[in-house]
Amino acid sequence: MKVKVLYFAKLRELFGMEGEVIELPGERAYAAAIVDLLRKRGEPWSTQLGLDSGNRMAVNQTLAGLVTPVQDGDEVAIFPPVTGG
């Protein structure tokens, strides 16, 4: 299964790319599988995608959580929390 992953804000800068297509085993998975796969790359992935990072996710432009199912061809966006003042 292939999904398109998009990175926003500081994640885009730190990872050096706007997005990529990644391959996951099987026909269905959960968003958590994507995060786990990316974290295994090491730094800066493991720190920036840590469970305490506060990042948000969207699957096909709908806010999602780690237990949201993903399917072949889905678009998954990962973006850091928004801060302001």
C-alpha positions in Angstrom: 0.0 0.0 0.0 1.3 3.5 -0.9 0.3 6.7 0.8 1.3 10.3 0.1 2.7 12.0 3.2 2.8 15.8 3.3 4.9 17.8 5.8 4.0 21.4 6.9 5.8 24.3 8.7 8.9 23.5 10.6 8.6 19.8 9.7 9.0 20.6 6.0 12.1 22.6 6.8 13.7 20.0 9.2 13.0 17.0 6.9 14.0 18.9 3.8 11.0 18.0 1.7 7.4 18.9 1.2 6.2 15.4 1.1 6.9 11.9 -0.2 5.2 8.6 -1.1 5.8 5.8 1.4 5.0 2.2 1.2 3.3 0.3 4.0 2.8 -3.5 4.2 -0.7 -4.8 3.6 -3.8 -3.2 2.2 -4.9 -1.3 5.3 -3.1 0.3 8.2 -3.5 2.9 10.8 -1.9 6.4 10.8 0.3 5.2 13.7 2.0 2.8 11.3 3.2 5.8 9.2 4.5 7.7 12.2 6.3 4.5 13.5 7.9 3.9 10.1 9.1 7.5 9.8 10.5 7.6 13.4 12.7 4.6 12.6 14.7 6.8 10.3 16.4 8.3 13.3 17.0 12.0 13.8 15.3 14.5 13.2 12.4 12.2 12.5 12.3 10.4 15.8 12.3 13.6 17.9 10.0 15.6 15.7 7.4 12.8 15.4 7.6 11.7 19.0 4.4 11.0 20.9 4.9 14.2 23.0 5.5 16.4 19.9 1.9 17.8 19.8 1.8 17.2 16.0 -1.6 16.9 14.3 -2.5 14.7 11.4 -5.1 14.7 8.7 -6.1 11.9 6.4 -7.6 13.1 3.1 -7.9 16.6 4.5 -9.9 15.5 7.6 -8.3 15.8 11.1 -7.2 12.3 12.2 -5.6 10.5 15.1 -3.1 7.7 15.3 -5.9 5.1 15.2 -7.4 6.5 12.0 -7.3 3.9 9.2 -5.5 4.6 6.0 -5.8 2.9 2.7 -3.8 2.7 -0.5 -3.7 6.1 -2.2 -4.6 8.2 0.8 -3.0 11.5 1.6 -1.7 12.0 5.1 -0.6 15.4 6.3 1.5 15.9 9.4 1.8 19.4 10.9 3.1 20.8 14.1 0.9 22.6 16.6 0.1 26.2 15.8 1.2 28.8 18.3 0.4 32.5 18.4 0.3 35.5 20.6 
